[in-house]
């Protein structure tokens, strides 16, 4: 089958959202992994519904799919990275995170997104992990119920250093409607599983998949070819399970050269594809702009 690729807008942070979509489409991607942030569809802006409708219109016209990402660093608290979370000791803080995730789900519904991806959070010093897990389950239950009501896939991402860090941590959660957001690079960081093996093992629960290069034991998203990821093996595994959703490239540290990295990343992925018998290799020549007249406001 032909895999479908998206690029995460956290790697286009210096572009307006419509310009980022232009860049991603022109490169030949099939979709956008949209990280909600102050500059990219701010979910707390007064006009968030109007903006979501505008972005949905652009995506629909360009036949681009989407995934909603919720990992913006300072969206909820400008003084503390990623805070508050689902495991923050303050109940009002946890409620703010749940409220944000519900808003992300509402946006996902407007955009007809394939999934909304989110993580658990890091328990602060002195917080009992058993108690934090209880807070997490309560929050997840509310998020999953809301997602089911809206017809949106809720996907939890194990994240190195967080309460839900590994795939085993995820597997221990028994909640109906909770899917897995698999970042294949995280498998190299934790050393828990081979990334391709993880694709096969968790195939029935995959809500969305992210791919990038990483070095073993080091949580830094790297351009392809700079780490230890066996990219062809991961793509083959996704092919083998018939994964039809977007495979999202996440290079959050590369916004300063997004004009190069967006296209270069897809070219790399195309060279990793192994066509079936009698099928030609994909065309990797740059495409002309497919978006004449794209509105900028």
KEVEXPA-879636 format. One record per residue: residue in three letters; residue number from 0; x, y, z of N, C-alpha, C in turn. Coordinates in pm, whole numbers. Layout:
R   vomi   bamar       nx       ny       nz      cax      cay      caz       cx       cy       cz
R    ALA     NUM        X        Y        Z        X        Y        Z        X        Y        Z
...
This chain:
R   vomi   bamar       nx       ny       nz      cax      cay      caz       cx       cy       cz
R    UNK       0       84     -119        0        0        0        0       87      124        0
R    UNK       1       28      238      -23      101      365      -24       80      436      108
R    UNK       2      188      458      182      177      528      309      150      676      286
R    UNK       3       83      738      382       48      879      376      128      953      483
R    UNK       4      192     1063      442      280     1135      532      228     1276      562
R    UNK       5      255     1321      685      222     1457      728      346     1517      792
R    UNK       6      345     1649      806      454     1721      873      395     1800      988
R    UNK       7      463     1796     1104      414     1861     1225      448     2011     1223
R    UNK       8      347     2093     1247      368     2238     1242      453     2290     1356
R    UNK       9      486     2206     1455      581     2254     1556      721     2267     1497
R    UNK      10      739     2217     1377      864     2235     1303      856     2346     1200
R    UNK      11      747     2425     1207      732     2543     1120      689     2662     1204
R    UNK      12      746     2674     1321      701     2773     1419      723     2917     1375
R    UNK      13      811     2939     1277      837     3074     1230      753     3111     1109
R    UNK      14      660     3023     1072      571     3048      960      429     3075     1011
R    UNK      15      356     3163      943      212     3172      965      151     3037      931
R    UNK      16       36     3005      991      -20     2873      972      -53     2846      825
R    UNK      17     -108     2946      754     -141     2925      614      -14     2908      530
R    UNK      18       94     2975      568      221     2959      497      282     2822      526
R    UNK      19      266     2776      650      315     2642      684      241     2536      604
R    UNK      20      109     2551      594       31     2456      514       75     2461      369
R    UNK      21      101     2581      317      149     2596      180      279     2518      161
R    UNK      22      372     2536      254      502     2470      246      487     2319      247
R    UNK      23      402     2269      336      382     2125      350      314     2066      227
R    UNK      24      213     2133      176      145     2086       57      237     2085      -64
R    UNK      25      310     2195      -83      399     2205     -199      505     2095     -199
R    UNK      26      546     2052      -80      646     1947      -71      591     1811     -112
R    UNK      27      458     1796     -108      397     1671     -151      340     1585      -41
R    UNK      28      325     1642       79      268     1565      190      117     1544      170
R    UNK      29       65     1446      244      -77     1413      238     -156     1478      350
R    UNK      30      -87     1539      447     -157     1597      559      -67     1682      646
R    UNK      31     -129     1736      750      -63     1825      845      -88     1774      986
R    UNK      32       17     1765     1066        2     1742     1210        4     1879     1274
R    UNK      33     -111     1927     1313     -126     2065     1358     -110     2076     1510
R    UNK      34        2     2135     1552       23     2161     1694      -44     2292     1731
R    UNK      35     -151     2284     1810     -222     2404     1852     -130     2489     1939
R    UNK      36     -119     2618     1904      -26     2704     1978      -71     2849     1962
R    UNK      37       -3     2938     2031      -43     3079     2031      -39     3138     1891
R    UNK      38       44     3086     1804       60     3141     1669        0     3049     1563
R    UNK      39      -42     2931     1600      -99     2834     1507     -232     2784     1562
R    UNK      40     -340     2851     1526     -474     2819     1573     -479     2812     1726
R    UNK      41     -469     2928     1785     -473     2940     1932     -610     2893     1981
R    UNK      42     -615     2784     2058     -744     2730     2100     -814     2816     2206
R    UNK      43     -744     2915     2260     -803     3001     2361     -836     3140     2308
R    UNK      44     -813     3162     2180     -849     3290     2120    -1001     3303     2112
R    UNK      45    -1050     3427     2118    -1194     3448     2113    -1254     3396     1982
R    UNK      46    -1177     3402     1875    -1227     3362     1743    -1183     3221     1703
R    UNK      47    -1161     3133     1803    -1105     3002     1772    -1193     2921     1679
R    UNK      48    -1325     2934     1689    -1414     2858     1600    -1400     2909     1456
R    UNK      49    -1397     3042     1440    -1380     3100     1307    -1248     3057     1246
R    UNK      50    -1142     3060     1328    -1009     3021     1278    -1006     2872     1244
R    UNK      51    -1068     2790     1326    -1073     2647     1296    -1148     2621     1166
R    UNK      52    -1259     2690     1147    -1334     2677     1021    -1250     2720      902
R    UNK      53    -1173     2827      919    -1087     2876      810     -980     2773      774
R    UNK      54     -915     2717      875     -812     2617      850     -873     2491      790
R    UNK      55     -990     2452      839    -1058     2335      783    -1089     2356      636
R    UNK      56    -1130     2477      600    -1160     2508      460    -1036     2495      373
R    UNK      57     -923     2545      422     -798     2534      347     -758     2388      329
R    UNK      58     -763     2312      438     -725     2171      431     -817     2094      336
R    UNK      59     -946     2120      346    -1040     2049      260    -1016     2080      113
R    UNK      60     -995     2209       83     -974     2248      -56     -848     2186     -114
R    UNK      61     -750     2168      -29     -622     2112      -75     -615     1961      -58
R    UNK      62     -723     1902       -9     -730     1757       10     -618     1707      100
R    UNK      63     -598     1779      210     -500     1742      312     -571     1688      435
R    UNK      64     -524     1574      487     -572     1523      613     -504     1595      728
R    UNK      65     -544     1561      850     -482     1627      965     -488     1539     1089
R    UNK      66     -394     1566     1178     -391     1515     1315     -373     1637     1405
R    UNK      67     -439     1640     1518     -422     1750     1613     -321     1708     1719
R    UNK      68     -220     1793     1738     -116     1771     1839     -131     1875     1950
R    UNK      69     -100     1836     2073     -127     1923     2189       -4     1947     2276
R    UNK      70      114     1938     2217      236     1948     2296      300     2085     2301
R    UNK      71      224     2191     2272      280     2326     2280      339     2353     2418
R    UNK      72      450     2421     2423      527     2431     2548      465     2526     2650
R    UNK      73      419     2642     2607      377     2744     2703      235     2794     2678
R    UNK      74      153     2713     2618       18     2754     2582      -70     2774     2704
R    UNK      75      -58     2688     2803     -143     2696     2922      -81     2781     3032
R    UNK      76       51     2782     3041      120     2859     3145      247     2919     3085
R    UNK      77      253     3050     3068      370     3112     3005      495     3106     3092
R    UNK      78      484     3062     3216      598     3060     3307      651     2920     3335
R    UNK      79      581     2817     3287      623     2679     3318      596     2589     3198
R    UNK      80      701     2535     3140      690     2451     3021      597     2332     3045
R    UNK      81      502     2315     2954      409     2202     2950      312     2195     3067
R    UNK      82      312     2291     3155      223     2288     3272       95     2368     3246
R    UNK      83      -13     2336     3317      -34     2217     3400      -63     2095     3314
R    UNK      84      -56     1976     3375      -75     1850     3303     -186     1769     3370
R    UNK      85     -205     1648     3318     -303     1558     3377     -258     1501     3511
R    UNK      86     -131     1525     3548      -79     1474     3676      -28     1587     3765
R    UNK      87      -71     1710     3738      -39     1824     3824     -113     1810     3957
R    UNK      88      -46     1840     4067     -107     1821     4199     -230     1909     4219
R    UNK      89     -229     2028     4162     -340     2121     4178     -459     2077     4092
R    UNK      90     -572     2056     4154     -690     2005     4082     -737     2103     3975
R    UNK      91     -728     2233     4004     -772     2331     3904     -680     2329     3783
R    UNK      92     -551     2302     3806     -458     2290     3695     -491     2170     3607
R    UNK      93     -521     2057     3671     -559     1939     3593     -685     1965     3514
R    UNK      94     -778     2038     3574     -902     2070     3504     -874     2158     3382
R    UNK      95     -777     2248     3393     -741     2331     3277     -685     2245     3166
R    UNK      96     -603     2148     3199     -549     2059     3096     -660     1978     3030
R    UNK      97     -751     1924     3109     -863     1849     3052     -947     1939     2962
R    UNK      98     -970     2062     3008    -1046     2157     2927     -978     2185     2794
R    UNK      99     -847     2200     2798     -770     2222     2675     -783     2102     2581
R    UNK     100     -770     1981     2635     -780     1862     2551     -920     1848     2490
R    UNK     101    -1021     1886     2565    -1156     1884     2510    -1171     1987     2398
R    UNK     102    -1109     2104     2416    -1111     2205     2310    -1038     2152     2186
R    UNK     103     -926     2082     2208     -853     2022     2095     -940     1921     2022
R    UNK     104    -1019     1847     2096    -1109     1750     2034    -1216     1821     1953
R    UNK     105    -1267     1932     2005    -1365     2010     1930    -1304     2061     1799
R    UNK     106    -1180     2106     1805    -1111     2151     1684    -1089     2034     1589
R    UNK     107    -1052     1919     1646    -1034     1800     1563    -1161     1762     1489
R    UNK     108    -1273     1781     1554    -1400     1751     1488    -1425     1848     1373
R    UNK     109    -1397     1976     1394    -1416     2076     1289    -1326     2046     1170
R    UNK     110    -1203     2004     1198    -1107     1977     1091    -1120     1835     1035
R    UNK     111    -1209     1756     1094    -1223     1615     1056    -1089     1543     1068
R    UNK     112    -1020     1570     1178     -886     1514     1200     -892     1365     1233
R    UNK     113     -787     1295     1200     -781     1150     1222     -766     1115     1370
R    UNK     114     -703     1203     1446     -681     1176     1589     -641     1305     1658
R    UNK     115     -656     1307     1790     -599     1411     1876     -498     1342     1967
R    UNK     116     -373     1386     1958     -264     1323     2032     -229     1408     2154
R    UNK     117     -202     1340     2267     -166     1411     2390      -86     1318     2480
R    UNK     118      -24     1374     2585       57     1294     2677       10     1315     2821
R    UNK     119       72     1242     2914       27     1243     3054       82     1361     3133
R    UNK     120      211     1386     3120      277     1488     3200      376     1428     3298
R    UNK     121      458     1514     3358      562     1473     3452      518     1504     3595
R    UNK     122      509     1406     3683      477     1436     3824      590     1517     3888
R    UNK     123      554     1622     3958      655     1704     4023      712     1632     4146
R    UNK     124      826     1680     4192      890     1622     4311      793     1624     4428
R    UNK     125      788     1512     4500      702     1500     4616      563     1446     4586
R    UNK     126      529     1434     4458      399     1379     4421      407     1227     4419
R    UNK     127      317     1161     4489      311     1016     4490      264      966     4354
R    UNK     128      338      874     4293      305      829     4158      175      750     4154
R    UNK     129      143      682     4262       16      612     4267     -101      709     4264
R    UNK     130      -88      818     4341     -192      920     4342     -201      990     4206
R    UNK     131      -83     1015     4147      -81     1080     4016     -147      993     3911
R    UNK     132     -129      863     3923     -194      773     3828     -346      781     3841
R    UNK     133     -395      794     3962     -538      811     3982     -590      938     3917
R    UNK     134     -515     1048     3933     -554     1173     3867     -556     1154     3715
R    UNK     135     -453     1084     3666     -443     1062     3522     -564      985     3470
R    UNK     136     -598      877     3536     -711      795     3489     -840      875     3491
R    UNK     137     -860      956     3593     -979     1040     3598     -983     1135     3480
R    UNK     138     -869     1198     3451     -863     1290     3338     -883     1221     3205
R    UNK     139     -819     1105     3190     -831     1030     3066     -975      986     3042
R    UNK     140    -1042      948     3149    -1181      903     3135    -1268     1016     3080
R    UNK     141    -1249     1135     3134    -1326     1249     3086    -1294     1284     2942
R    UNK     142    -1166     1278     2907    -1124     1309     2770    -1177     1205     2672
R    UNK     143    -1165     1078     2707    -1210      971     2617    -1362      974     2598
R    UNK     144    -1434     1000     2704    -1580     1009     2693    -1620     1124     2600
R    UNK     145    -1553     1237     2616    -1583     1353     2533    -1547     1325     2387
R    UNK     146    -1433     1259     2365    -1391     1227     2229    -1490     1132     2163
R    UNK     147    -1538     1034     2238    -1636      940     2183    -1764     1013     2145
R    UNK     148    -1805     1107     2228    -1926     1185     2201    -1912     1266     2072
R    UNK     149    -1790     1316     2047    -1766     1399     1929    -1722     1318     1807
R    UNK     150    -1700     1188     1824    -1656     1105     1712    -1512     1128     1672
R    UNK     151    -1427     1158     1771    -1286     1187     1747    -1201     1082     1820
R    UNK     152    -1089     1041     1759     -998      944     1819     -907     1014     1920
R    UNK     153     -909      970     2046     -820     1021     2150     -701      927     2162
R    UNK     154     -579      981     2143     -460      896     2137     -356      945     2237
R    UNK     155     -322      859     2332     -224      892     2436      -84      854     2390
R    UNK     156       10      947     2405      148      926     2361      240      901     2481
R    UNK     157      299      783     2491      404      763     2591      522      856     2560
R    UNK     158      569      925     2661      672     1027     2641      784     1005     2741
R    UNK     159      910      997     2696     1022      976     2788     1021     1077     2903
R    UNK     160     1031     1026     3025     1035     1109     3144      900     1139     3205
R    UNK     161      791     1103     3135      658     1131     3188      603     1010     3263
R    UNK     162      489     1030     3330      430      920     3407      400      802     3316
R    UNK     163      346      828     3198      329      723     3097      445      739     3000
R    UNK     164      547      661     3024      675      676     2953      694      570     2846
R    UNK     165      650      449     2872      675      337     2782      546      280     2728
R    UNK     166      561      193     2631      445      124     2575      383       30     2678
R    UNK     167      462      -26     2765      407     -108     2873      321      -24     2967
R    UNK     168      366      100     2994      284      191     3076      150      215     3009
R    UNK     169      153      236     2879       28      258     2805      -60      134     2809
R    UNK     170        0       18     2787      -76     -106     2780     -146     -137     2912
R    UNK     171      -93      -85     3023     -152     -112     3154     -278      -30     3180
R    UNK     172     -306       66     3092     -426      149     3107     -543       82     3035
R    UNK     173     -646       53     3107     -764      -15     3049     -881       82     3043
R    UNK     174     -885      160     2936     -993      256     2918    -1051      240     2777
R    UNK     175    -1179      217     2766    -1241      206     2634    -1223      336     2555
R    UNK     176    -1190      321     2429    -1179      437     2341    -1045      505     2342
R    UNK     177     -950      459     2424     -818      521     2427     -725      451     2328
R    UNK     178     -677      527     2230     -584      474     2131     -441      515     2166
R    UNK     179     -346      461     2091     -204      488     2113     -153      587     2009
R    UNK     180      -87      692     2057       -8      779     1970      137      731     1981
R    UNK     181      183      660     1881      316      599     1884      418      691     1818
R    UNK     182      511      742     1898      627      810     1842      738      706     1836
R    UNK     183      771      664     1715      866      553     1699     1004      588     1754
R    UNK     184     1041      715     1750     1171      754     1803     1183      733     1952
R    UNK     185     1071      744     2024     1075      726     2169     1117      585     2208
R    UNK     186     1092      489     2121     1136      351     2149     1287      344     2159
R    UNK     187     1356      425     2081     1502      428     2086     1551      498     2212
R    UNK     188     1475      595     2258     1515      669     2379     1504      581     2502
R    UNK     189     1392      513     2519     1371      430     2638     1437      293     2624
R    UNK     190     1465      252     2502     1526      121     2479     1432        5     2505
R    UNK     191     1302       31     2511     1206      -71     2550     1176     -171     2440
R    UNK     192     1174     -127     2315     1136     -211     2202     1202     -159     2076
R    UNK     193     1217     -247     1980     1253     -204     1846     1133     -131     1786
R    UNK     194     1153      -15     1723     1039       62     1673      950      -16     1577
R    UNK     195     1010      -91     1485      929     -168     1390      849     -276     1462
R    UNK     196      909     -338     1562      838     -439     1640      720     -377     1715
R    UNK     197      738     -253     1763      630     -185     1834      511     -161     1741
R    UNK     198      538     -128     1616      431     -107     1518      347     -234     1506
R    UNK     199      413     -348     1492      341     -475     1479      264     -509     1607
R    UNK     200      328     -493     1721      268     -534     1848      142     -453     1880
R    UNK     201      146     -323     1852       35     -236     1891      -53     -195     1774
R    UNK     202      -43     -268     1665     -120     -234     1545     -269     -212     1572
R    UNK     203     -335     -297     1652     -479     -278     1671     -516     -150     1745
R    UNK     204     -421      -89     1815     -455       27     1898     -394      158     1846
R    UNK     205     -333      155     1729     -266      274     1678     -367      380     1635
R    UNK     206     -359      496     1699     -443      608     1659     -370      703     1566
R    UNK     207     -239      719     1590     -154      800     1504       -9      759     1529
R    UNK     208       77      788     1432      218      749     1440      305      869     1401
R    UNK     209      410      892     1479      510      994     1446      642      926     1415
R    UNK     210      719      988     1326      848      932     1288      949     1045     1272
R    UNK     211     1070     1019     1309     1183     1109     1296     1306     1026     1326
R    UNK     212     1424     1084     1321     1542     1011     1364     1573     1048     1509
R    UNK     213     1631      953     1582     1678      978     1718     1798      887     1744
R    UNK     214     1880      929     1838     1989      845     1884     1941      764     2005
R    UNK     215     1995      647     2020     1955      562     2133     1985      633     2265
R    UNK     216     1883      639     2351     1901      696     2484     1901      846     2491
R    UNK     217     1876      916     2379     1883     1061     2377     1756     1119     2314
R    UNK     218     1678     1191     2394     1548     1241     2346     1564     1373     2272
R    UNK     219     1618     1365     2153     1630     1481     2064     1581     1439     1926
R    UNK     220     1480     1510     1875     1426     1481     1743     1526     1528     1638
R    UNK     221     1573     1435     1555     1677     1464     1458     1627     1445     1316
R    UNK     222     1684     1521     1220     1655     1495     1080     1695     1352     1042
R    UNK     223     1627     1297      945     1655     1160      902     1802     1146      858
R    UNK     224     1863     1036      900     2002     1009      867     2101     1052      972
R    UNK     225     2053     1120     1079     2144     1170     1182     2136     1091     1312
R    UNK     226     2053      986     1317     2038      907     1439     2047      759     1411
R    UNK     227     1981      680     1495     1990      535     1489     1862      467     1438
R    UNK     228     1766      544     1391     1639      487     1346     1654      412     1215
R    UNK     229     1604      289     1212     1597      212     1088     1465      251     1021
R    UNK     230     1468      358      947     1345      412      889     1280      314      791
R    UNK     231     1356      252      700     1291      156      610     1218       44      684
R    UNK     232     1275       -4      795     1209     -111      870     1077      -63      930
R    UNK     233     1073       60      981      949      114     1036      844      130      927
R    UNK     234      883      183      813      789      200      703      738       66      652
R    UNK     235      827      -32      645      784     -167      604      683     -224      703
R    UNK     236      708     -199      832      615     -250      935      478     -183      920
R    UNK     237      477      -54      895      350       17      876      279      -35      751
R    UNK     238      355      -62      649      297     -123      528      235     -259      559
R    UNK     239      309     -337      635      268     -475      663      137     -481      741
R    UNK     240      114     -384      829      -11     -385      908     -124     -311      836
R    UNK     241      -95     -258      719     -196     -186      644     -234      -53      707
R    UNK     242     -135       18      761     -163      145      829     -201      251      726
R    UNK     243     -324      297      733     -374      392      635     -381      535      682
R    UNK     244     -349      559      810     -355      694      863     -224      768      835
R    UNK     245     -221      895      870     -104      976      846       14      932      934
R    UNK     246      132      929      874      257      908      945      324     1044      955
R    UNK     247      338     1096     1077      370     1237     1097      518     1259     1130
R    UNK     248      584     1340     1049      723     1378     1073      726     1488     1177
R    UNK     249      802     1466     1284      809     1566     1392      952     1611     1414
R    UNK     250      981     1733     1369     1115     1792     1384     1101     1930     1447
R    UNK     251     1067     1931     1576     1033     2056     1645     1152     2150     1660
R    UNK     252     1273     2102     1643     1391     2188     1657     1437     2249     1525
R    UNK     253     1363     2223     1418     1410     2261     1285     1332     2376     1222
R    UNK     254     1257     2452     1302     1177     2561     1245     1263     2666     1174
R    UNK     255     1384     2686     1222     1469     2789     1163     1511     2756     1020
R    UNK     256     1495     2629      981     1526     2590      842     1415     2502      785
R    UNK     257     1292     2536      820     1177     2460      772     1168     2464      621
R    UNK     258     1212     2574      559     1206     2583      414     1284     2472      346
R    UNK     259     1384     2418      416     1464     2308      364     1416     2173      418
R    UNK     260     1390     2168      548     1366     2039      613     1231     1977      576
R    UNK     261     1129     2058      549      999     2001      514     1011     1915      390
R    UNK     262     1067     1970      284     1082     1893      161     1186     1784      171
R    UNK     263     1298     1813      236     1407     1716      247     1361     1590      322
R    UNK     264     1278     1608      424     1231     1494      503     1144     1400      419
R    UNK     265     1056     1457      339      971     1373      255     1052     1305      146
R    UNK     266     1150     1374       91     1236     1311       -8     1306     1189       53
R    UNK     267     1353     1202      176     1419     1090      243     1323      973      259
R    UNK     268     1203     1000      305     1105      894      325     1072      824      193
R    UNK     269     1065      900       86     1036      840      -44     1148      747      -88
R    UNK     270     1272      783      -59     1383      696      -99     1384      567      -17
R    UNK     271     1318      568       99     1311      449      184     1200      352      142
R    UNK     272     1109      398       56      999      312       15     1048      204      -79
R    UNK     273      994       85      -61     1030      -29     -145      907      -68     -225
R    UNK     274      899      -26     -353      779      -53     -430      761     -201     -458
R    UNK     275      636     -240     -475      606     -380     -507      651     -416     -646
R    UNK     276      643     -545     -683      687     -591     -814      618     -514     -926
R    UNK     277      700     -464    -1019      644     -398    -1135      604     -253    -1113
R    UNK     278      623     -202     -989      586      -64     -960      709       25     -962
R    UNK     279      700      145    -1019      816      235    -1024      843      299     -889
R    UNK     280      965      344     -872      997      422     -752      920      553     -756
R    UNK     281      882      606     -639      810      734     -636      892      846     -699
R    UNK     282      823      941     -758      886     1058     -816      923     1154     -704
R    UNK     283     1050     1185     -691     1095     1274     -583     1131     1413     -633
R    UNK     284     1096     1445     -757     1124     1579     -808     1033     1679     -739
R    UNK     285     1084     1799     -710     1002     1899     -642      877     1933     -722
R    UNK     286      767     1955     -653      641     1990     -717      627     2141     -726
R    UNK     287      557     2186     -831      522     2325     -838      410     2353     -737
R    UNK     288      393     2478     -703      290     2513     -605      155     2463     -648
R    UNK     289       86     2394     -556      -48     2344     -583     -154     2437     -527
R    UNK     290     -111     2554     -482     -205     2638     -408     -211     2780     -460
R    UNK     291     -240     2800     -588     -255     2937     -632     -374     3003     -561
R    UNK     292     -352     3128     -523     -463     3203     -466     -502     3163     -324
R    UNK     293     -414     3093     -251     -446     3055     -114     -464     3181      -30
R    UNK     294     -577     3194       37     -598     3316      118     -501     3323      233
R    UNK     295     -463     3443      270     -366     3462      379     -431     3525      502
R    UNK     296     -561     3536      503     -627     3592      621     -766     3535      634
